[in-house]
């Protein structure tokens, strides 16, 4: 039985990955290490908390003693590092928080893995460290072209700079020590359980509460949208088949301007929920500092080497996503009010 240490597994993508893996494999064990910051909620994993192959540990990836203890206790085979501060606006206000978690936390995980996996003859077989990164490390594109794995790193926000720094450290451990690693860089994820500071759930929540829909600048910034389950399938393939030391870009082939996303959500809610939800809620606001104009990903490498492609059509994915939020108003209320954080904070403090 292989043991996965999934860090940040109570977050949006991390929890989706854990659920996907435990539904697919009966012969793996997952240790979920999460600090439970505001964006991490164990409610996301409610359906699997009784699974004997799943264990949750509340803790910080920067805590060297804790990470080493987990390696000793569980004999970790794979690290899948989702743990990260991940919101660009917050990184502009608090860059030091992002450097601490995203860079120093990554170094703690790498050093621990190296300590337990390295032998005199090299690294133990069937061990691997997977760094989950972002297309934002590449910077911004013009109207044409795509990010490839060899595109020079050129981050523009403290968030993307911290992720790029972590990527380079991970790469250095392969180049210097031949540590078994892969790096994945994905485009914007969407789907159920995403914390409503991100664009799509923020828009849905604001619409349902008849609040203004803030749109940066002219609303024409372009992002590529990737359904979270497709992303999870890609990570699974990289873990099992990815060539050591390689970077794999993961994109959805769904380029949309921000204002297109706004209008799609308004139209659906107007037609299916309340005709009072209209474009009158849109409010253009001052553009974000250092706002990248366009992201788009070339996925030929992962397609040709591993046979992965995005399966979820955007029209289907966005409909499923909106309907999930409509069907789970209590979840939305609890995460926006902090009810989950208070509950789990008290539960673990009282253990």
C-alpha positions in Angstrom: 0.0 0.0 0.0 1.5 3.3 -1.1 1.3 6.3 1.2 0.7 9.8 0.0 1.3 12.9 2.0 -1.0 15.5 0.6 -0.4 18.9 1.9 -3.1 21.6 1.8 -5.6 18.8 1.3 -8.5 20.7 2.9 -8.3 23.4 0.3 -10.2 23.4 -3.0 -7.9 21.5 -5.3 -6.3 19.4 -2.6 -9.6 18.1 -1.3 -10.8 17.4 -4.8 -7.6 15.4 -5.4 -8.0 13.3 -2.2 -11.6 12.4 -3.0 -10.7 11.5 -6.6 -7.8 9.3 -5.5 -9.6 7.5 -2.8 -12.6 6.8 -5.1 -10.2 5.5 -7.8 -7.8 3.4 -5.7 -8.5 1.1 -2.8 -4.9 0.2 -2.1 -3.5 3.6 -1.2 -3.3 5.6 2.1 -3.6 9.3 2.2 -2.3 11.5 5.0 -3.8 15.0 4.7 -1.6 17.7 6.3 -3.4 21.1 6.4 -3.0 24.1 8.6 -6.8 24.9 8.3 -6.4 28.6 7.4 -9.5 30.5 6.3 -9.6 28.7 2.9 -9.2 25.2 4.2 -12.3 23.3 5.3 -12.7 19.7 6.4 -16.3 20.0 5.3 -15.0 19.5 1.8 -13.9 16.0 2.8 -17.0 15.0 4.8 -17.7 12.0 2.6 -14.4 10.2 3.2 -13.6 11.1 6.9 -14.6 7.5 7.9 -12.4 5.9 5.2 -9.7 3.8 7.0 -7.2 4.7 4.3 -7.5 8.4 5.1 -6.0 10.4 8.0 -6.2 14.1 8.7 -3.4 15.9 10.6 -3.7 19.6 11.4 -0.4 21.3 11.0 2.0 23.6 9.1 4.3 22.5 6.4 6.9 24.9 7.9 7.0 22.7 11.1 10.0 20.6 10.5 9.5 18.4 13.6 5.9 17.6 12.6 6.8 16.8 9.0 9.6 14.5 10.1 7.3 12.8 12.6 4.8 12.0 9.8 7.6 10.5 7.7 8.7 8.3 10.6 5.2 7.2 11.4 3.7 6.6 8.0 6.7 5.8 5.7 5.7 8.4 3.0 6.1 7.3 -0.6 4.8 10.4 -2.3 4.4 14.1 -1.4 1.8 16.1 -3.3 2.3 19.7 -2.3 -0.9 21.7 -2.7 -0.2 23.8 0.4 0.1 27.5 -0.5 -1.2 30.9 0.1 -2.9 31.5 -3.2 -4.7 34.8 -3.7 -3.0 37.5 -5.7 -4.8 40.4 -3.9 -3.7 39.1 -0.5 -0.1 38.7 -1.7 0.0 42.3 -2.6 -1.0 43.2 0.9 1.0 40.5 2.8 3.9 39.3 0.6 5.9 37.9 3.6 3.1 35.4 4.4 3.3 34.0 0.9 7.1 33.7 1.0 7.0 31.9 4.3 4.4 29.2 3.3 5.1 28.9 -0.4 8.9 29.0 -0.3 10.1 28.1 3.1 7.4 25.5 3.6 8.4 23.9 0.3 12.0 23.7 1.5 10.9 22.0 4.7 9.1 19.3 2.7 12.0 18.8 0.3 14.6 18.6 3.1 12.5 16.1 5.0 11.9 13.9 1.9 15.6 14.0 1.1 16.5 12.9 4.6 14.2 9.9 4.6 14.4 8.9 0.9 18.1 9.4 0.1 20.6 6.5 0.4 24.3 6.1 -0.4 23.2 4.7 -3.8 20.8 7.5 -4.5 17.1 7.8 -3.8 14.9 4.9 -2.9 12.7 3.6 -5.8 9.1 4.6 -6.2 9.4 7.8 -4.2 8.4 11.1 -5.7 7.8 14.7 -4.7 5.1 16.6 -6.8 5.0 20.4 -6.7 1.6 21.8 -7.6 2.3 25.2 -9.2 0.5 27.7 -11.5 0.7 29.2 -15.0 1.1 32.6 -13.3 4.8 31.9 -12.9 5.2 32.6 -16.6 3.9 36.1 -16.4 1.7 37.6 -19.1 1.0 36.8 -22.7 0.0 39.1 -25.6 -3.0 38.4 -27.8 -1.4 35.3 -29.3 0.8 32.4 -28.2 0.8 29.9 -25.4 2.9 29.1 -22.3 5.1 26.1 -22.8 7.2 24.2 -20.2 10.3 26.0 -21.6 8.7 29.5 -21.4 11.0 31.7 -19.2 9.6 32.3 -15.7 8.6 35.9 -15.4 6.2 36.4 -12.4 4.6 39.8 -11.7 2.8 39.4 -8.3 4.2 38.4 -4.9 2.0 35.3 -5.1 3.4 34.2 -8.5 6.9 35.1 -7.5 6.7 32.9 -4.4 5.4 30.0 -6.5 8.1 30.5 -9.1 10.7 30.6 -6.3 9.4 27.3 -4.9 9.4 25.8 -8.4 13.1 26.7 -8.9 14.0 25.2 -5.5 12.2 22.0 -6.4 14.0 21.9 -9.8 17.4 22.5 -8.0 16.8 19.5 -5.8 16.5 17.4 -8.9 19.5 19.0 -10.7 21.7 18.9 -7.6 20.7 15.8 -5.7 18.8 13.9 -8.5 15.8 13.9 -6.1 12.7 12.4 -7.9 10.4 15.3 -8.5 7.8 16.6 -10.9 6.3 20.1 -11.2 2.8 20.7 -12.6 1.6 24.2 -13.6 -2.1 24.6 -14.1 -4.4 27.3 -15.4 -7.4 28.7 -13.4 -9.3 25.9 -11.7 -13.1 26.0 -11.1 -15.6 23.6 -9.7 -17.4 22.7 -6.4 -16.0 23.7 -3.0 -13.9 26.6 -4.2 -13.5 29.4 -1.6 -15.5 32.5 -2.6 -12.5 34.8 -2.8 -11.9 33.3 -6.2 -13.7 34.8 -9.2 -16.4 32.2 -10.1 -17.8 31.5 -6.6 -17.4 35.2 -5.6 -19.6 36.2 -8.6 -22.2 33.5 -7.8 -22.4 34.4 -4.1 -22.6 38.2 -4.9 -25.4 37.6 -7.5 -27.4 35.5 -5.0 -27.1 38.3 -2.5 -27.7 41.1 -5.0 -24.3 42.6 -4.3 -22.1 44.4 -6.8 -19.9 42.3 -9.1 -16.5 43.9 -9.1 -14.7 43.7 -12.4 -11.0 44.8 -12.6 -10.1 47.3 -15.3 -11.9 46.8 -18.6 -12.8 43.2 -17.8 -10.9 41.9 -20.8 -8.1 40.1 -19.0 -8.1 36.5 -20.3 -7.7 33.3 -18.3 -7.8 29.6 -19.3 -10.3 27.7 -17.2 -9.7 24.1 -16.1 -12.3 21.9 -14.4 -10.9 20.7 -11.1 -11.6 17.0 -11.7 -9.7 17.1 -15.0 -6.8 18.6 -13.1 -6.9 15.8 -10.5 -6.7 13.2 -13.3 -3.7 14.9 -14.7 -1.8 15.0 -11.4 -2.5 11.3 -10.9 -1.0 10.6 -14.3 2.1 12.7 -13.5 2.6 10.9 -10.2 2.5 7.5 -11.9 3.9 8.1 -15.3 5.7 11.5 -15.3 9.4 11.5 -16.3 11.6 12.4 -13.4 12.6 16.1 -13.1 10.0 17.2 -15.7 7.5 20.0 -15.7 4.0 19.4 -17.1 1.6 22.2 -18.0 -2.1 21.4 -17.4 -4.7 23.6 -19.1 -8.4 23.5 -20.0 -8.3 25.0 -23.5 -11.1 27.4 -22.3 -9.9 30.9 -22.7 -12.4 33.5 -21.5 -12.3 37.1 -20.6 -13.3 38.0 -17.1 -16.3 39.9 -18.3 -17.4 36.8 -20.3 -17.4 34.8 -17.1 -19.4 37.5 -15.4 -22.0 37.5 -18.1 -22.3 33.7 -18.3 -23.0 33.5 -14.6 -25.5 36.4 -14.7 -27.4 34.9 -17.6 -27.7 31.5 -16.0 -28.9 32.9 -12.6 -31.2 35.3 -14.3 -32.9 32.5 -16.3 -32.9 29.9 -13.6 -33.1 31.7 -10.2 -34.2 35.3 -10.3 -34.8 37.7 -13.1 -33.6 40.5 -10.8 -30.1 39.2 -11.2 -28.9 41.4 -14.2 -25.9 43.1 -15.6 -26.8 46.2 -13.5 -24.9 44.5 -10.7 -21.6 44.8 -12.6 -19.2 47.5 -11.2 -15.9 48.2 -12.9 -13.2 48.9 -10.4 -9.6 50.1 -10.5 -7.4 47.5 -12.1 -5.3 45.2 -9.9 -1.6 46.2 -9.5 0.6 44.2 -11.9 -2.5 42.5 -13.4 -1.4 40.0 -16.1 -3.4 40.5 -19.3 -3.6 36.9 -20.7 -2.8 33.3 -19.7 -3.0 30.4 -22.1 -1.4 27.0 -21.9 0.1 24.6 -24.5 -0.7 21.1 -23.2 1.0 19.1 -25.9 3.7 17.7 -23.6 1.3 16.0 -21.1 -1.0 15.0 -24.0 1.8 13.3 -26.0 3.8 11.8 -23.1 1.0 10.8 -20.7 -2.2 10.8 -22.8 -4.0 13.4 -20.8 -6.5 15.9 -22.2 -9.2 18.0 -20.5 -12.5 16.1 -20.7 -14.9 18.7 -19.3 -16.5 21.1 -21.8 -16.7 24.6 -20.2 -20.4 24.9 -20.8 -21.0 21.7 -18.9 -18.4 22.5 -16.2 -19.7 26.0 -15.4 -23.3 24.7 -15.3 -22.3 21.9 -12.9 -20.4 24.4 -10.8 -23.2 27.0 -10.5 -25.7 24.3 -9.7 -23.5 22.9 -6.9 -23.3 26.3 -5.2 -27.1 26.7 -5.6 -27.6 23.2 -4.0 -25.2 24.0 -1.1 -26.1 27.4 0.3 -25.2 26.3 3.8 -21.6 25.5 2.7 -21.4 29.0 1.2 -22.8 30.7 4.3 -20.5 28.8 6.6 -17.3 29.6 4.7 -18.1 33.2 4.3 -19.1 33.6 7.9 -16.2 31.7 9.3 -18.4 29.1 11.0 -16.3 26.1 9.7 -13.1 27.7 10.9 -14.5 28.3 14.4 -15.9 24.8 14.6 -12.7 23.0 13.6 -10.4 25.4 15.5 -12.3 24.5 18.7 -12.4 20.8 17.9 -8.7 20.5 17.5 -7.8 22.9 20.3 -9.9 20.8 22.7 -8.4 17.4 21.7 
